[in-house]
Protein backbone atom coordinates (compact mmCIF):
# COMPACT_ATOMS: atom_id res chain seq x y z
CA UNK A 1 0.00 0.00 0.00
CA UNK A 2 2.81 2.39 0.85
CA UNK A 3 4.53 1.64 -2.52
CA UNK A 4 1.27 2.43 -4.34
CA UNK A 5 0.88 5.67 -2.39
CA UNK A 6 4.49 6.64 -3.15
CA UNK A 7 3.97 5.96 -6.85
CA UNK A 8 0.76 8.00 -6.89
CA UNK A 9 2.48 10.85 -5.03
CA UNK A 10 5.42 10.73 -7.46
CA UNK A 11 3.04 10.80 -10.43
CA UNK A 12 1.14 13.79 -8.98
CA UNK A 13 4.43 15.60 -8.25
CA UNK A 14 5.67 14.93 -11.78
CA UNK A 15 2.41 16.17 -13.30
CA UNK A 16 2.52 19.31 -11.16
CA UNK A 17 6.16 19.93 -12.08
CA UNK A 18 5.32 19.48 -15.73
CA UNK A 19 2.38 21.82 -15.39
CA UNK A 20 4.45 24.43 -13.57
CA UNK A 21 7.19 24.13 -16.20
CA UNK A 22 4.60 24.64 -18.90
CA UNK A 23 3.17 27.64 -17.08
CA UNK A 24 6.66 29.16 -16.72
CA UNK A 25 7.37 28.51 -20.40
CA UNK A 26 4.02 29.98 -21.44
CA UNK A 27 4.57 33.05 -19.26
CA UNK A 28 8.08 33.65 -20.56
CA UNK A 29 7.04 33.01 -24.17
CA UNK A 30 4.04 35.29 -23.92
CA UNK A 31 6.08 38.09 -22.39
CA UNK A 32 8.74 37.81 -25.11
CA UNK A 33 6.30 37.66 -28.00
CA UNK A 34 4.91 40.83 -29.58
CA UNK A 35 1.31 41.57 -28.84
CA UNK A 36 -1.07 39.90 -31.27
CA UNK A 37 -3.21 42.09 -33.50
CA UNK A 38 -6.91 42.15 -32.70
CA UNK A 39 -7.67 40.63 -36.11
CA UNK A 40 -5.59 38.65 -38.57
CA UNK A 41 -5.07 40.71 -41.76
CA UNK A 42 -6.29 39.26 -45.06
CA UNK A 43 -3.82 37.60 -47.41
CA UNK A 44 -2.19 39.97 -49.92
CA UNK A 45 -3.44 39.46 -53.46
CA UNK A 46 -1.77 40.52 -56.68
CA UNK A 47 -4.33 43.35 -56.89
CA UNK A 48 -3.13 44.63 -53.46
CA UNK A 49 0.52 44.80 -54.47
CA UNK A 50 2.74 46.86 -56.73
CA UNK A 51 5.84 44.84 -57.63
CA UNK A 52 9.10 46.49 -58.68
CA UNK A 53 12.85 45.90 -58.82
CA UNK A 54 14.86 48.32 -56.70
CA UNK A 55 17.69 49.08 -59.15
CA UNK A 56 19.35 51.57 -56.81
CA UNK A 57 20.03 48.81 -54.27
CA UNK A 58 21.48 46.27 -56.75
CA UNK A 59 24.93 44.80 -56.28
CA UNK A 60 26.96 41.92 -57.60
CA UNK A 61 29.98 39.74 -57.07
CA UNK A 62 31.62 36.81 -58.86
CA UNK A 63 29.17 36.90 -61.77
CA UNK A 64 25.96 36.97 -59.70
CA UNK A 65 23.87 40.12 -59.43
CA UNK A 66 21.37 40.80 -56.64
CA UNK A 67 18.38 43.16 -56.55
CA UNK A 68 15.64 43.71 -54.00
CA UNK A 69 12.32 42.68 -55.51
CA UNK A 70 9.88 44.98 -53.73
CA UNK A 71 6.19 44.34 -52.97
CA UNK A 72 4.38 47.55 -51.97
CA UNK A 73 0.89 47.28 -50.50
CA UNK A 74 -1.31 49.66 -52.51
CA UNK A 75 -4.53 48.82 -50.65
CA UNK A 76 -5.96 50.83 -47.76
CA UNK A 77 -5.48 48.02 -45.23
CA UNK A 78 -2.73 45.78 -43.88
CA UNK A 79 -2.38 42.46 -45.67
CA UNK A 80 -0.15 39.47 -45.01
CA UNK A 81 1.82 37.05 -47.13
CA UNK A 82 4.22 34.16 -46.74
CA UNK A 83 6.68 32.32 -48.95
CA UNK A 84 8.42 32.58 -52.28
CA UNK A 85 7.29 34.72 -55.20
CA UNK A 86 7.28 33.18 -58.67
CA UNK A 87 9.53 35.08 -61.08
CA UNK A 88 10.47 34.67 -64.72
CA UNK A 89 12.12 36.84 -67.36
CA UNK A 90 10.23 37.76 -70.55
CA UNK A 91 11.16 39.25 -73.88
CA UNK A 92 9.34 42.35 -75.20
CA UNK A 93 6.64 40.10 -76.73
CA UNK A 94 5.91 38.45 -73.39
CA UNK A 95 7.61 35.11 -74.17
CA UNK A 96 9.31 33.49 -71.18
CA UNK A 97 13.11 33.25 -71.47
CA UNK A 98 14.61 30.22 -69.75
CA UNK A 99 13.08 28.66 -66.65
CA UNK A 100 11.30 30.34 -63.78
CA UNK A 101 13.45 31.42 -60.84
CA UNK A 102 14.67 28.78 -58.42
CA UNK A 103 14.12 29.07 -54.67
CA UNK A 104 17.04 30.30 -52.60
CA UNK A 105 16.63 29.05 -48.98
CA UNK A 106 18.76 31.87 -47.55
CA UNK A 107 16.00 32.88 -45.09
CA UNK A 108 13.36 30.90 -43.24
CA UNK A 109 9.77 31.57 -44.28
CA UNK A 110 7.47 33.51 -41.95
CA UNK A 111 4.25 35.47 -42.24
CA UNK A 112 4.92 39.07 -43.25
CA UNK A 113 2.36 41.79 -42.52
CA UNK A 114 2.58 44.65 -45.01
CA UNK A 115 0.81 47.80 -43.80
CA UNK A 116 -1.06 50.01 -46.26
CA UNK A 117 1.67 51.84 -48.21
CA UNK A 118 4.34 49.57 -46.71
CA UNK A 119 6.77 47.32 -48.54
CA UNK A 120 8.20 43.82 -48.17
CA UNK A 121 10.99 42.38 -50.29
CA UNK A 122 12.58 39.27 -51.72
CA UNK A 123 16.14 38.99 -52.96
CA UNK A 124 16.20 38.44 -56.74
CA UNK A 125 19.48 37.18 -58.17
CA UNK A 126 20.71 36.15 -61.57
CA UNK A 127 23.87 34.39 -62.55
CA UNK A 128 25.55 36.22 -65.40
CA UNK A 129 27.99 33.32 -65.83
CA UNK A 130 25.03 30.93 -66.17
CA UNK A 131 23.54 33.10 -68.91
CA UNK A 132 26.72 33.07 -70.98
CA UNK A 133 26.32 29.33 -71.63
CA UNK A 134 22.69 29.22 -72.78
CA UNK A 135 22.24 31.27 -75.94
CA UNK A 136 22.09 34.66 -74.20
CA UNK A 137 19.53 37.31 -75.02
CA UNK A 138 18.16 40.32 -73.16
CA UNK A 139 14.91 40.25 -71.23
CA UNK A 140 12.95 43.46 -71.04
CA UNK A 141 10.23 42.38 -68.57
CA UNK A 142 9.80 40.22 -65.52
CA UNK A 143 6.65 38.37 -64.58
CA UNK A 144 6.07 38.07 -60.84
CA UNK A 145 3.53 35.99 -58.95
CA UNK A 146 3.25 37.21 -55.36
CA UNK A 147 3.52 34.29 -52.92
CA UNK A 148 0.57 31.90 -53.06
CA UNK A 149 -1.16 33.81 -55.87
CA UNK A 150 -2.20 32.60 -59.33
CA UNK A 151 -2.30 36.02 -60.99
CA UNK A 152 0.94 37.69 -62.01
CA UNK A 153 2.16 41.25 -62.30
CA UNK A 154 4.64 42.45 -64.92
CA UNK A 155 7.33 45.04 -64.69
CA UNK A 156 10.07 46.52 -66.85
CA UNK A 157 13.49 45.11 -66.04
CA UNK A 158 16.26 44.67 -68.59
CA UNK A 159 18.64 41.84 -67.75
CA UNK A 160 20.79 39.25 -69.51
CA UNK A 161 18.71 36.09 -69.93
CA UNK A 162 18.74 32.57 -71.29
CA UNK A 163 16.75 31.84 -74.39
CA UNK A 164 16.92 28.06 -73.85
CA UNK A 165 14.55 26.08 -71.60
CA UNK A 166 15.68 23.90 -68.69
CA UNK A 167 18.22 26.39 -67.50
CA UNK A 168 17.71 28.10 -64.13
CA UNK A 169 19.67 31.34 -63.89
CA UNK A 170 17.34 33.34 -61.63
CA UNK A 171 16.62 32.73 -57.95
CA UNK A 172 14.48 34.36 -55.25
CA UNK A 173 14.27 34.23 -51.47
CA UNK A 174 11.11 34.26 -49.37
CA UNK A 175 9.49 37.62 -48.70
CA UNK A 176 10.82 39.56 -45.71
CA UNK A 177 9.60 42.74 -44.02
CA UNK A 178 10.91 46.13 -45.11
CA UNK A 179 12.58 47.51 -48.21
CA UNK A 180 16.25 46.77 -47.75
CA UNK A 181 18.12 43.49 -47.92
HUVENRA-V551908 format. One record per residue. RES is the residue in one small letter. PSI is psi in whole degrees, 0 to 359 (* if undefined). BURIAL is # if it has 24 or more other ideal C-beta (glycine too) atoms within 12 Angstrom, else .. D_CENTER is the distance of its C-alpha to the mean C-alpha in Angstrom with 1 decimal. Layout:
<<RES	PSI	BURIAL	D_CENTER> <RES	PSI	BURIAL	D_CENTER>>
This chain:
<<x	319	.	61.0> <x	319	.	60.0> <x	319	.	57.5> <x	321	.	55.9> <x	319	.	55.8> <x	316	.	54.2> <x	317	.	51.5> <x	316	.	50.8> <x	319	.	50.7> <x	320	.	48.3> <x	317	.	46.0> <x	317	.	46.0> <x	319	.	45.4> <x	318	.	42.5> <x	319	.	41.0> <x	317	.	41.5> <x	319	.	40.0> <x	317	.	36.9> <x	319	.	36.8> <x	317	.	37.3> <x	319	.	34.6> <x	320	.	32.2> <x	319	.	33.3> <x	314	.	32.8> <x	314	.	29.3> <x	319	.	28.4> <x	316	.	30.1> <x	325	.	28.4> <x	318	.	24.9> <x	322	.	25.5> <x	334	.	26.8> <x	337	.	23.9> <x	147	.	21.2> <x	155	.	20.6> <x	140	.	22.5> <x	143	.	21.0> <x	157	.	21.0> <x	334	.	23.9> <x	146	.	21.9> <x	127	.	18.5> <x	155	#	17.0> <x	160	.	16.6> <x	139	#	13.5> <x	134	#	12.5> <x	167	#	14.2> <x	323	#	14.6> <x	337	.	17.8> <x	346	#	16.3> <x	141	#	14.1> <x	126	#	15.5> <x	133	#	13.4> <x	154	#	14.9> <x	127	#	15.0> <x	87	#	16.2> <x	328	.	19.1> <x	341	.	20.7> <x	9	.	18.1> <x	150	.	18.2> <x	169	.	19.7> <x	160	.	20.8> <x	142	.	22.6> <x	40	.	24.5> <x	4	.	23.7> <x	133	.	19.9> <x	141	#	18.6> <x	137	#	15.3> <x	140	#	14.2> <x	129	#	11.7> <x	109	#	10.4> <x	143	#	10.9> <x	102	#	10.4> <x	130	#	13.6> <x	111	#	14.8> <x	2	#	18.3> <x	179	#	19.5> <x	18	.	21.8> <x	159	.	19.9> <x	141	#	16.8> <x	167	#	14.1> <x	154	#	11.1> <x	167	#	7.9> <x	133	#	5.7> <x	198	#	4.0> <x	138	#	4.4> <x	160	#	6.7> <x	129	#	10.2> <x	138	#	12.2> <x	155	#	15.9> <x	144	#	18.8> <x	152	#	21.8> <x	180	.	25.4> <x	337	.	27.3> <x	356	.	28.4> <x	8	.	25.0> <x	133	.	25.4> <x	137	#	22.4> <x	115	#	23.0> <x	194	#	22.1> <x	165	#	19.3> <x	160	#	15.8> <x	142	#	13.2> <x	170	#	12.7> <x	123	#	9.7> <x	116	#	9.9> <x	33	.	9.6> <x	323	.	10.1> <x	151	.	8.0> <x	146	.	8.2> <x	145	.	5.9> <x	155	.	7.4> <x	138	#	8.4> <x	120	#	8.1> <x	129	#	11.5> <x	111	#	12.2> <x	161	.	16.0> <x	126	.	18.2> <x	353	.	18.3> <x	171	#	15.3> <x	144	#	12.3> <x	167	#	8.6> <x	160	#	7.4> <x	156	#	5.9> <x	117	#	8.8> <x	128	#	10.9> <x	153	#	13.9> <x	143	#	17.1> <x	106	#	20.0> <x	324	.	23.2> <x	324	.	25.3> <x	319	#	23.8> <x	325	#	24.7> <x	345	.	28.2> <x	10	.	29.0> <x	47	#	28.0> <x	72	.	30.2> <x	148	#	28.4> <x	180	#	28.1> <x	127	.	26.3> <x	148	#	23.6> <x	351	.	23.9> <x	158	#	21.0> <x	148	#	17.4> <x	128	#	16.2> <x	126	#	12.7> <x	115	#	11.7> <x	155	#	9.1> <x	134	#	7.2> <x	26	#	10.3> <x	153	#	12.7> <x	1	.	15.8> <x	136	.	16.8> <x	164	#	15.8> <x	153	#	16.4> <x	149	#	18.2> <x	156	#	18.7> <x	130	.	21.2> <x	110	#	20.2> <x	124	.	22.9> <x	151	#	22.0> <x	138	#	23.9> <x	166	#	23.1> <x	140	#	24.5> <x	357	#	26.8> <x	144	.	27.1> <x	171	.	25.1> <x	43	.	23.7> <x	107	#	22.5> <x	118	#	18.8> <x	355	#	18.7> <x	151	#	15.2> <x	156	#	11.9> <x	154	#	8.2> <x	172	#	5.7> <x	159	#	2.1> <x	145	#	2.3> <x	156	#	5.5> <x	154	#	8.9> <x	179	.	11.6> <x	346	.	12.7> <x	153	.	13.5> <x	*	#	12.1>>
